[in-house]
Amino acid sequence: MVSHLKAKLTAWKRIHIVLFTDMARPEKLSISLFREEKLIKQVTNAYFTSVNNLYITDIILDEEYELGKNYRLLVGDLSFTNIDLSDAIYFNDFDNRYFYNGDDLGNNYHKDYTEFVMWAPLASSVHVKLLGPDEEMKYVEMKREDKGIYRLKVNGDLLNYKYRYVINNYGVVTEAKDLYAKEVSLNSEYSVIIDPEELLKIPNIALKTKIEKYVDATIYETHIRDLNEGNFNDTVNKGKYVGFAEEGRKSIGGHPAGLDYIKYLGVTHVQLQPVLDFESKNDQKVSDWYNWGYDTVSFFALEGSYALHPEVPASRILEFKQLVNTYHKNDLRIIMDVVYNHIFKYETSDFEKTVPHYYFRRRKNHYLSNASGCGNDFASERKMASKIIVDSVKYLFKYFDIDGLRFDLMGLLDINTIKACYKEAKKIKPDAIIYGEGWDMGEELPKEEKASKNNFAKLKDIGFFNDSYRDIVKGPSSPFALHEKGYICGNTNYAYGLDYSFHAGVLPLSYQPMFNNANQSVNYLECHDNNTLYDKLLVSNAYEDEQMHLDRVSLGNQILLLSFGIPFFHAGQEIGQSKDGLDNTYKTLGVNNLNYRLIDERFDMVNRFRLFNILRKKLAYTRLTTAQEMKGFFEISHWDNGIYVLSCKGKNVVCNEKEFVILINPTGEKISFELDDYYTVIDGADLKNKINIKNSFLPGSSLLLLYR
């Protein structure tokens, strides 16, 4: 006879039992339920419903099942069976019963003792596995408290000790790192006890300029390794946190490199691709692998491969703090790209090992949701899942003094969590910038609960990537639509769409408003995803020469910097950098590196980009945000010859702007124009070389800003 027995808790007072047997019919069976080896329920001659070789019954408990206790079930003369508790997380009141609002989760280090606090409501026991400096191992049992909390105080100085939790979830014993650990060991093998309070002893460096509105920012996206890991620059610690913050570095041609290059560009914020710990291959040997970092494994610990000595506890957090402070000293702000929406491998993740099924969203058929296409979606709508995201945000702002967050696939997260993140970030950093990818993805979370741009009215303080801006100005970014031209590719049919994009999707110009105000619109033409702007032009405008392609890149950058909203640039976009025609380069070595050889060759483009950054800061209208302020500020004209004209006539009561005109020629041809009076053309990065004109020619794919 072959028999298999499974038992699952399906309600607080109901256990569902399924018996598979190759017997024609089981004999009369008794059912006995034990809690901590004490018999608490017995059913004799239990009735089973049969379906083929399956025999099914439920037993109703006299009192509610008590999580945290060790239950075992005995059916007939079969072996004892553990009870599967994985469905308990779906009970309507589970979150209310087990939500813990304490601020002490993780390891809490003191010189004389360390206290471990972790949330594991389904577990019947948890031990701390401790490894000291001599690698001597010991196991210490934790004590269960209310709300599914396990707590342990260990006396002595445990600084730099490694540890894991050994968790017994309904008979399945696994080891997991601490979800709240602020440091991990080499290659993310163990959690490590450090003293994060040491970070607070390092004085924060105040910035010189103020950011009063999101639109005051110009954002530059890059990667720790991409900024200086390539050739043609003299950075010493290439691809490291400290290398990212080295000052005084130069390209082979003598131009600024690294931090100094970013500073020279005139941007205000640097958006770092993920630096929270991810599934890196080897923290010490990085020459044969590369990763963007969107397969996050920790919401608190930093990535080790960017540290000079990842094997030394606390090195990475101290180096990253130094990075932030150095950028602040140079009046540059740091935005972290955070990935809370999915976990790459749920089955091996510490989240799943700690509380099975809780942290991951499932479809109606109970299969795991993977709307991101990158792993299993994080169930942010659950209280403790939301809490760990918010707690992570609080930690990053408080301990590292960062200046903003970019939420990866924010539309997969729920509105309440994003609002809570914004609230906590603003408490710590009043000028923090919070924005994300607001695409509506997946069906598991109701549309009205998603932090997508469709719900912009519910998230009035949050910015969203404006893909309509991208698609109108340059054309679609999909690898399958590279041939489709946008406005700067010469498609003047998008001229009326440009009205809408230029005004950040706030005014009803050709389309219905997309946002309440310009602070919500992150305008971009290129980011780390998909092909670069230059590579798109190689396809959409294949018949044109390199110089025209580069002119079109500059035109797009200039329109971005003069538009209402928040301008966002990907590193290398300012010089028309290529990724060799590749679109998804998340693990491609070298191709994402900022190309300093091109910077030397195309430094005129760098200076043009810098000039328009300076102009943006001087033009007060770029800080207007509401529809009322923006409406009628510009008189828009679409000339028959293809020139697009934006005119600010006379003194504007909103921002006292001077009278000026923006002329745009998206065609490939030189076009003559005539103005009603003489205007001054600004030409040159120093803003000193000024030319007065009334009649002239506008070269193909170019922009002029003139004032009177």
C-alpha positions in Angstrom: 0.0 0.0 0.0 1.2 3.5 -0.9 -0.2 6.4 1.1 0.5 10.1 1.2 -1.1 12.5 3.6 -1.3 16.3 3.4 -2.9 18.7 5.9 -3.4 22.4 5.5 -4.9 25.1 7.7 -7.7 26.7 5.6 -9.4 28.8 8.4 -8.5 29.6 11.9 -10.6 26.6 13.1 -10.4 24.3 10.1 -7.8 21.9 8.8 -8.2 20.4 5.4 -6.9 16.8 5.0 -6.1 15.0 1.7 -5.1 11.4 1.7 -3.8 9.6 -1.4 -3.8 5.9 -1.3 -3.8 3.0 -3.7 -6.2 1.1 -1.5 -9.6 0.5 -3.0 -11.0 2.2 0.1 -9.4 3.2 3.4 -10.5 1.5 6.5 -12.2 3.6 9.2 -9.6 6.1 10.3 -9.2 8.1 13.5 -7.7 11.6 13.4 -5.6 13.0 16.3 -4.3 16.5 16.5 -1.4 17.3 18.9 -0.1 20.7 20.0 3.3 20.7 21.7 2.9 16.9 22.0 -0.5 17.3 23.8 -3.6 15.8 22.3 -6.1 18.6 21.7 -8.5 17.1 19.2 -9.6 13.6 18.3 -12.1 12.3 15.7 -12.9 8.6 15.6 -14.2 7.0 12.5 -13.7 10.2 10.4 -15.7 10.3 7.2 -13.7 10.9 4.0 -15.1 12.0 0.6 -13.5 9.9 -2.1 -12.4 11.1 -5.6 -10.5 8.4 -7.4 -7.6 7.6 -5.1 -8.0 10.8 -3.1 -9.8 10.9 0.2 -10.7 14.3 1.6 -12.0 15.5 4.9 -12.0 18.6 7.1 -11.8 18.7 10.9 -13.2 21.6 12.8 -11.1 22.8 15.8 -12.6 23.7 19.2 -10.4 26.7 19.4 -8.5 28.8 16.9 -5.2 27.5 15.6 -2.3 29.2 17.4 0.6 30.2 15.1 3.9 29.7 16.7 3.0 26.4 18.3 4.2 23.1 17.1 1.2 21.1 15.8 1.2 17.6 14.4 -1.5 15.5 12.9 -1.9 11.7 13.2 -4.3 9.9 10.8 -4.8 6.2 11.4 -1.5 4.4 11.6 0.3 6.7 9.2 3.3 8.8 10.3 2.8 12.1 12.0 2.2 15.0 9.5 3.0 18.7 9.9 0.3 21.2 9.0 0.8 23.5 6.0 0.2 27.1 7.1 0.8 28.8 3.8 -2.8 29.8 3.3 -3.0 31.6 6.6 -1.5 34.7 5.1 -4.6 35.0 2.9 -7.1 35.0 5.8 -8.9 38.3 5.9 -7.6 39.4 9.3 -4.1 38.0 9.1 -2.4 41.4 8.5 -4.3 43.0 11.3 -3.5 40.2 13.7 0.2 40.1 13.0 1.2 43.5 11.9 4.1 44.7 13.9 4.8 48.5 14.0 8.0 48.4 15.9 11.2 50.1 14.7 13.6 47.5 16.1 13.5 44.8 13.4 17.0 43.5 12.5 20.0 43.3 14.7 20.4 46.1 17.2 24.0 46.4 18.2 25.4 47.6 21.5 28.9 47.2 22.7 27.8 45.0 25.6 25.0 43.1 23.8 23.1 42.7 20.6 19.4 42.2 20.3 17.9 40.3 17.3 14.3 41.0 16.4 12.6 39.3 13.4 9.1 38.8 12.1 8.2 35.2 11.3 4.5 34.6 12.3 4.2 31.1 10.6 7.3 29.8 12.3 7.1 27.4 15.3 10.7 28.1 16.2 13.6 30.3 15.2 17.3 30.1 16.1 20.1 32.5 15.5 23.1 30.8 13.9 26.1 32.9 15.0 29.6 32.9 13.6 32.3 34.7 15.5 35.6 36.0 14.1 37.2 32.6 14.5 34.3 31.1 12.5 33.1 29.2 15.6 29.5 28.4 15.2 26.7 28.4 17.8 22.9 28.2 17.7 20.8 30.2 20.1 17.0 29.9 20.3 14.8 33.0 20.0 11.7 33.6 22.1 8.4 34.2 20.4 6.3 37.2 21.3 3.0 38.7 20.1 2.5 39.6 16.5 4.8 36.8 15.2 7.9 38.5 16.6 10.9 36.5 17.6 13.5 38.2 19.9 16.9 37.3 21.4 19.4 39.2 23.4 23.0 38.0 23.3 25.5 39.4 25.8 29.0 40.5 24.7 30.5 42.5 21.9 29.2 40.9 18.7 30.5 43.5 16.3 31.3 42.0 12.9 29.8 38.6 13.8 28.1 36.8 10.9 24.7 35.2 11.4 21.6 33.7 9.8 18.2 32.7 11.1 17.3 29.0 11.2 13.5 29.0 10.8 11.1 26.1 11.2 8.0 26.9 9.1 5.5 24.0 9.7 8.2 21.4 9.7 10.3 22.8 6.9 13.6 24.1 8.3 15.5 26.7 6.3 18.3 29.2 6.8 17.8 32.8 5.8 19.6 36.1 6.1 18.1 38.9 8.2 15.7 40.9 5.9 16.6 44.0 7.9 20.4 43.5 8.1 22.3 46.6 7.2 25.4 44.6 6.1 26.1 41.3 4.5 29.3 39.2 4.2 31.3 38.6 1.1 29.1 37.4 -1.8 26.0 37.9 0.4 26.5 34.7 2.3 25.6 35.9 5.8 24.1 38.9 7.5 26.7 40.8 9.5 26.4 42.8 12.7 27.6 46.3 12.3 26.9 49.6 14.1 25.1 51.8 11.6 25.1 54.6 14.2 28.7 55.2 13.2 27.3 56.7 10.0 25.4 59.3 11.9 28.7 60.5 13.5 29.9 61.5 10.1 28.7 65.1 9.5 26.5 65.6 6.5 27.7 68.2 4.1 25.2 71.0 3.2 24.5 71.8 -0.4 25.0 75.3 -1.7 21.9 75.6 -3.9 18.3 75.0 -2.9 15.8 72.7 -4.7 12.4 74.1 -4.0 10.5 72.2 -6.7 11.1 69.1 -8.7 11.5 71.2 -11.8 14.6 72.8 -10.4 16.4 69.5 -11.0 18.3 68.3 -14.0 18.8 64.5 -13.5 21.7 62.6 -14.9 21.5 58.8 -14.8 24.6 56.6 -14.5 26.0 53.4 -13.0 28.8 53.1 -10.5 30.9 51.1 -13.0 29.9 53.0 -16.1 31.1 56.4 -15.0 34.8 55.6 -15.1 35.5 51.9 -15.6 36.3 52.3 -19.3 39.6 53.5 -20.8 40.7 57.1 -21.6 40.4 58.4 -18.0 42.8 58.4 -15.1 40.4 57.3 -12.3 42.3 55.2 -9.8 39.6 53.1 -8.2 37.5 52.4 -11.3 34.1 50.9 -10.8 34.1 51.5 -7.1 32.1 53.8 -4.7 35.3 55.7 -3.9 36.3 55.9 -7.6 32.9 57.3 -8.4 33.7 60.2 -6.0 37.3 60.8 -7.0 38.0 64.5 -7.7 40.4 66.0 -10.1 40.3 63.2 -12.7 40.9 63.8 -16.4 40.3 62.2 -19.8 43.2 61.5 -22.0 42.4 64.7 -23.8 42.6 66.7 -20.6 38.9 67.2 -20.1 37.2 66.7 -16.8 36.3 63.0 -16.0 34.2 61.3 -13.4 32.6 63.5 -10.8 34.3 66.6 -12.3 32.7 65.8 -15.7 29.2 65.5 -14.2 29.8 68.8 -12.3 31.0 70.5 -15.5 27.8 69.4 -17.3 25.7 71.6 -15.0 23.2 69.0 -13.8 21.9 69.1 -10.3 21.1 65.4 -9.5 22.9 62.1 -10.2 20.6 59.1 -10.4 22.6 55.9 -9.5 21.4 52.6 -11.0 20.8 50.2 -8.1 23.4 50.0 -5.3 21.4 47.9 -2.9 22.8 44.4 -2.7 21.9 42.3 -5.8 22.7 38.9 -7.3 26.3 39.6 -8.3 28.5 36.8 -9.4 31.5 37.6 -7.3 32.1 40.6 -5.1 35.9 40.5 -5.6 36.3 39.4 -9.2 34.3 41.7 -11.5 36.4 41.7 -14.6 34.3 38.9 -16.3 30.7 40.0 -15.3 28.5 43.1 -15.3 25.0 43.8 -14.0 22.7 46.8 -13.9 21.6 45.6 -10.4 17.8 45.2 -10.8 17.8 41.7 -9.3 17.9 43.1 -5.7 18.2 40.7 -2.8 18.3 43.1 0.1 16.4 46.3 0.9 19.0 47.6 3.3 22.5 46.1 2.6 24.6 47.7 -0.1 26.2 45.9 -3.1 29.6 44.5 -2.2 31.2 44.5 -5.7 31.4 48.3 -5.7 33.4 48.3 -2.4 37.2 48.4 -2.3 37.1 45.6 0.4 33.8 43.9 0.4 35.2 41.3 2.8 35.6 44.0 5.5 32.3 44.6 7.4 30.9 48.1 7.1 33.4 49.1 4.4 30.7 49.5 1.8 28.4 51.7 3.9 31.3 54.0 4.9 32.5 54.3 1.3 29.0 55.0 0.0 28.5 57.7 2.7 31.8 59.2 1.6 30.5 59.2 -2.0 27.3 61.1 -1.0 29.2 63.6 1.0 31.7 64.3 -1.8 29.0 64.9 -4.3 27.2 67.2 -1.8 30.5 69.1 -1.4 30.4 69.7 -5.1 26.8 70.8 -5.0 25.5 67.6 -6.6 22.7 65.5 -5.2 22.3 61.7 -5.2 19.2 59.8 -6.2 19.0 56.1 -5.6 17.3 53.8 -8.1 15.5 51.3 -5.8 13.9 48.0 -6.8 11.1 47.1 -4.4 8.6 45.8 -7.0 10.0 42.3 -7.6 12.5 39.7 -6.4 14.4 37.8 -9.1 14.2 34.3 -7.6 11.4 34.0 -5.0 12.0 30.4 -4.2 15.6 31.0 -2.9 15.0 34.4 -1.5 15.2 35.2 2.2 11.7 36.7 2.0 10.2 33.4 1.0 12.3 31.4 3.5 11.3 33.8 6.3 7.5 33.9 5.8 6.4 31.6 2.9 4.0 33.1 0.4 3.6 36.3 2.3 5.8 38.7 0.3 4.9 37.6 -3.2 1.8 38.5 -5.2 -0.2 35.7 -6.8 -2.7 35.5 -9.6 -6.2 34.2 -9.3 -5.1 30.8 -10.3 -2.5 30.9 -7.4 0.5 31.0 -9.7 3.0 33.6 -8.8 2.6 36.9 -10.6 5.5 38.1 -12.8 4.1 41.3 -14.4 7.5 42.8 -14.4 8.9 40.0 -16.5 12.0 40.2 -14.2 10.9 37.9 -11.3 8.1 37.6 -8.9 6.1 40.7 -7.9 6.4 42.0 -4.4 3.1 42.2 -2.5 3.5 45.7 -1.3 -0.2 46.0 -0.4 0.4 43.6 2.5 1.2 45.5 5.7 4.5 44.0 6.6 5.7 44.1 2.9 4.8 47.7 2.8 6.5 48.3 6.1 9.8 46.9 5.0 9.8 49.2 1.9 9.0 52.2 4.0 11.6 51.3 6.6 14.2 50.9 3.9 13.4 54.4 2.6 13.7 55.9 6.1 17.1 54.1 6.5 18.5 55.3 3.2 17.6 58.9 3.8 18.5 59.0 7.5 21.8 57.2 7.4 23.2 58.2 4.0 21.6 61.6 3.5 20.6 60.8 -0.1 18.4 63.3 -2.0 15.8 61.3 -3.8 14.5 58.0 -5.0 13.7 56.6 -8.4 11.2 53.6 -8.0 11.8 50.9 -10.6 8.4 49.8 -12.1 6.5 51.9 -9.5 3.2 51.0 -11.1 3.5 47.5 -9.6 3.5 49.0 -6.1 0.4 50.3 -4.3 -0.5 53.9 -3.8 -0.5 53.8 0.0 3.1 52.5 0.2 4.4 55.2 -2.2 2.6 57.9 -0.2 4.1 56.6 3.0 7.6 56.5 1.4 7.1 60.2 0.3 5.9 61.2 3.7 8.9 59.6 5.6 11.4 60.8 3.0 10.2 64.4 3.3 10.4 64.3 7.1 14.1 63.6 6.9 14.9 65.5 3.7 12.5 68.3 2.9 13.8 68.8 -0.7 13.7 65.1 -1.5 12.6 64.1 -5.0 10.5 61.0 -5.4 9.6 59.6 -8.8 9.3 56.4 -10.7 8.2 54.3 -13.7 4.4 54.6 -13.6 3.3 52.1 -16.2 0.2 50.1 -15.5 1.4 46.5 -15.3 -0.3 43.3 -14.2 -3.9 42.6 -13.1 -3.4 41.3 -9.6 -3.5 44.7 -7.9 -6.7 46.7 -8.7 -6.1 49.6 -11.0 -7.3 52.2 -8.5 -4.6 51.0 -6.0 -1.6 51.1 -8.3 1.0 53.8 -8.1 0.7 54.2 -11.9 0.6 57.5 -13.8 -3.1 56.7 -14.5 -3.5 57.6 -10.9 -1.5 60.8 -11.0 -4.3 62.7 -9.3 -3.9 60.5 -6.2 -0.1 61.0 -6.2 0.2 64.7 -6.7 3.6 64.9 -5.1 5.2 62.0 -7.1 6.9 62.3 -10.4 6.4 59.8 -13.3 8.5 59.1 -16.4 6.7 60.7 -19.3 6.9 58.2 -22.1 4.5 60.3 -24.2 7.2 63.0 -24.2 9.7 60.4 -25.4 7.5 59.0 -28.1 6.5 62.4 -29.5 9.9 64.0 -29.5 12.1 61.2 -30.7 9.6 58.4 -31.7 8.8 55.0 -30.1 11.7 53.3 -28.2 10.7 49.7 -28.8 13.4 47.7 -30.7 10.7 46.8 -33.2 9.8 50.5 -33.9 13.2 52.1 -34.3 12.4 53.1 -37.9 9.4 55.3 -36.7 10.4 58.9 -36.6 9.5 61.4 -33.9 9.7 65.2 -34.1 13.5 65.6 -33.8 13.9 62.9 -36.5 12.3 65.3 -38.9 8.7 64.2 -38.6 6.9 67.6 -38.5 3.5 65.9 -38.2 4.4 65.8 -34.5 4.6 69.6 -34.3 1.3 69.8 -32.5 2.3 66.9 -30.3 5.4 68.9 -29.3 3.1 71.6 -27.9 1.8 69.0 -25.5 5.2 67.6 -24.6 6.9 70.9 -24.2 4.2 71.8 -21.6 4.9 68.5 -19.7 1.5 67.0 -20.5 -0.2 69.5 -18.1 -2.2 71.5 -20.7 -4.8 70.2 -23.1 -2.8 70.8 -26.2 -3.7 68.2 -28.8 -4.2 65.6 -26.0 -5.9 65.5 -22.6 -3.7 66.5 -19.6 -1.6 63.7 -18.2 -0.5 65.4 -15.0 -1.7 67.9 -12.5 1.5 69.9 -12.6 4.9 69.9 -14.2 6.6 68.5 -11.1 5.0 65.2 -12.0 6.6 65.0 -15.5 10.0 63.4 -15.8 10.8 64.3 -19.4 13.3 62.0 -21.1 14.4 60.7 -24.5 16.8 58.0 -23.4 17.5 55.9 -20.3 19.5 52.8 -19.5 16.7 50.6 -21.1 16.4 50.2 -24.9 18.5 51.7 -27.6 20.3 55.0 -27.2 18.9 58.1 -29.0 21.9 58.0 -31.4 21.3 54.3 -32.2 17.7 55.0 -33.0 18.7 57.7 -35.4 21.0 55.3 -37.1 17.9 53.4 -38.1 15.2 56.0 -38.4 17.5 58.4 -40.3 19.9 56.0 -41.9 20.2 58.1 -45.0 21.8 61.0 -43.0 25.5 61.4 -42.1 27.0 61.3 -38.6 27.0 65.0 -38.2 23.3 65.3 -38.8 22.7 62.5 -36.3 24.7 64.3 -33.7 22.9 67.6 -34.5 19.6 65.8 -33.9 20.9 64.5 -30.6 21.8 68.0 -29.5 18.4 69.3 -30.7 16.6 66.7 -28.6 18.8 67.6 -25.5 18.1 71.3 -26.0 14.4 70.9 -26.3 14.5 68.7 -23.1 16.3 71.4 -21.2 13.9 74.2 -22.3 10.7 72.3 -21.7 8.5 72.6 -18.7 8.9 69.7 -16.3 11.9 67.7 -15.1 14.7 67.0 -17.6 16.3 63.6 -17.3 19.4 62.4 -19.2 21.2 59.1 -19.5 24.9 59.2 -19.3 26.4 59.6 -22.8 23.3 61.1 -24.3 24.9 64.5 -24.3 27.6 63.2 -26.8 25.4 60.9 -28.8 26.9 57.7 -27.4 26.1 54.3 -29.0 25.5 50.9 -27.4 26.5 49.2 -30.7 22.8 48.9 -31.6 22.0 46.8 -28.6 18.9 47.5 -26.6 19.0 45.3 -23.5 22.6 45.6 -22.1 21.9 44.8 -18.5 24.8 42.3 -18.3 26.9 43.4 -21.3 30.5 44.2 -20.3 31.9 47.5 -21.5 29.2 48.8 -23.8 27.5 50.9 -21.1 30.7 52.6 -20.1 30.9 56.4 -20.6 33.1 56.8 -23.6 35.8 59.4 -22.7 37.3 59.1 -26.2 34.1 60.4 -27.6 33.9 63.1 -24.9 37.3 64.4 -26.1 36.2 64.2 -29.8 32.8 65.8 -29.2 33.5 68.3 -26.5 31.7 70.9 -28.4 28.5 68.9 -27.8 29.4 68.8 -24.1 29.8 72.6 -24.0 26.5 73.0 -25.9 24.8 70.7 -23.3 26.4 72.7 -20.5 25.2 76.0 -22.1 21.6 75.0 -22.1 21.8 73.7 -18.5 23.0 77.2 -17.6 20.3 78.8 -19.6 17.6 76.6 -18.0 18.7 77.9 -14.6 18.6 81.5 -15.8 15.1 81.2 -17.5 12.6 81.6 -14.7 9.7 80.1 -16.7 11.2 76.6 -16.4 10.2 76.7 -12.7 6.5 77.2 -13.5 4.5 74.1 -12.6 0.7 74.7 -12.6 -1.6 74.8 -15.6 -2.7 78.3 -14.7 1.0 79.5 -14.6 1.9 77.8 -17.9 -1.3 78.6 -19.8 -0.6 81.3 -22.4 3.0 81.9 -21.3 4.2 81.1 -24.8 2.6 82.1 -28.1 3.1 79.0 -30.3 3.4 79.2 -34.1 3.9 76.5 -36.6 5.4 78.1 -39.7 4.7 76.6 -43.1 8.4 76.2 -43.8 8.7 73.7 -40.8 10.1 76.1 -38.2 8.5 75.8 -34.8 8.3 79.1 -32.8 7.7 79.7 -29.1 7.4 83.4 -28.2 7.3 85.0 -24.8 6.1 88.6 -25.5 6.7 91.3 -23.0 6.9 91.1 -19.2 5.2 88.0 -17.7 3.4 88.7 -14.4 4.2 85.2 -13.1 8.0 85.2 -13.4 9.1 88.6 -14.8 10.7 86.8 -17.8 12.3 88.9 -20.5 10.9 88.9 -24.0 12.4 86.0 -25.9 11.8 83.6 -28.8 12.7 79.9 -29.3 13.1 78.8 -32.9 13.3 75.1 -33.7 14.1 73.6 -37.1 13.6 69.7 -37.0 14.1 69.3 -40.8 17.3 68.4 -42.4 17.4 71.6 -44.5 18.7 75.1 -43.8 15.6 77.5 -43.5 15.5 81.3 -43.7 13.5 83.2 -41.1 12.6 86.9 -40.5 11.7 88.4 -37.1 9.7 91.5 -36.3 12.7 93.2 -34.7 16.3 92.6 -33.8 17.0 89.9 -31.2 20.2 88.7 -29.5 21.4 85.2 -30.1 23.3 83.5 -27.3 26.1 81.4 -28.7 28.8 79.8 -26.6 29.0 78.2 -23.2 30.2 81.3 -21.5 27.1 83.3 -22.5 29.3 86.2 -23.5 29.4 85.9 -27.3 26.2 87.6 -28.3 25.0 88.3 -31.9 22.2 90.6 -32.9 20.0 89.4 -35.8 16.6 90.0 -37.4 16.9 88.0 -40.6 19.0 84.8 -40.9 19.1 81.1 -41.6 18.4 78.3 -39.2 20.5 75.2 -40.0 18.9 71.9 -40.3 18.1 70.1 -37.0 18.9 73.1 -34.8 17.5 75.4 -32.2 18.0 79.1 -31.5 17.1 81.0 -28.3 16.9 84.7 -28.9 16.0 87.5 -26.5 15.4 91.3 -26.7 
